[in-house]
Amino acid sequence: MSANPPAREHAQPRPSPYAVMGAAVGTVLLLYFLFSVAEVLLLLFIAALFAVYLSAITDFLEDRLRLPRGLGIVSALLITAAAVALVGWLVLPPVVAQTQALITALPAQIQILTQTLVDLGERYPLVKAVLPPEKITAQLSGVAENAGQFATGLFPFVFDTLHTFVNLASVFVMGIYMALRPQMYKEGAVSLAPPVHRELVRDILSDLGVSLRAWIGGQLIAMVCLGVLTWIGLLVLHVPFALAFGVFTGVVVMVPFFGSLVSTLLPALFVFGQGNIAHAMGVVLLGVVVHIIEGNFVHPMVMERRVHLPPVLTIMSVLVMAHLLGAFGLVVAVPVLATVMVITRRIYVHRLLEGKGFRRFVRDAPSEVRVPESAVRMDPGPLSIPAILEQAGAAPR
């Protein structure tokens, strides 16, 4: 009597080496293609941010005034244009005048700052060892040249009017179309996913919309608050070109940490070049207080803690985006990080690490039990669960 052979386990078929090689080559080609069209993808992402901004205003007008979607978009555009025109009419002339005066006075201020550092080095040997006068002189002499190179790298399309117009028009038109019919583009993106994952993709897109809307609102209010507070504080401290420094602070605050650092040190160095160290320390203290107010009151109240980005990841995002897309990547570093964080949290953490899988389960959905027709009795009488189960078992299959 022969023993039964052991049952073979059904092993998963191994992929062929050609399939693995093809997948690797396809991945490399896809990454190369994405890197090649990075500028186009950046424009698309900026257009999506513009659409989120327009949708926020349009949704508010629809809820409060019951306006149609198209009329709400037009109203949002008119409100934005009126706000920009008002700010330009009130702020632009003095800012331009102060900026021109600041640029004119910059060489003299650099010489004064250099001489101040040299004098400090002669009085304090430690300062001379840490900050050699010849090295400081060479670096400060190239500030204007480096600033010009930075501006050229930040706005490379300034010298190409047609390219600038096409980029701005593309962002403007794409943003309007996406804001006008957001559900169509959202469902179009959802349809690219397999049917079993479409609910997950739909939830991720909704979460992205909420996070980006909170970031845009918080960023706009933070820019205004920081600019106004810096302007008022510099006026109180009698710092020259206070309005220009305030507007500069409101603009560069879009770059986390680094923007705050530059906006604080620039007026402090300007005052320090005049030989007043205590005055410069007061300017630094003002910058610290302003950014503490912004970090602990403005952002938490506006964003309602919907966009929680760890500081280390934020700095890494700024460095990576600056390396990949240049200085202009600094502007979109935070929204890109917010997008990556939402996708990572919803897919990698919730679905993979927490074992929820990729299917969406609705816990509160009502359960439905199907009973054979023979188990349903129309005549009144005692009806019990065992009787139903007995009739269900006796029903023909």
PyMOL commands that set and color helices and strands:
alter all, ss='L'
color gray80, all
select helices_A, chain A and resi 17-36+38-65+69-123+125-130+133-141+143-154+156-159+161-180+182-191+195-236+242-252+258-272+277-303+311-330+333-353+373-375+385-394
alter helices_A, ss='H'
color red, helices_A
deselect
rebuild
show_as cartoon
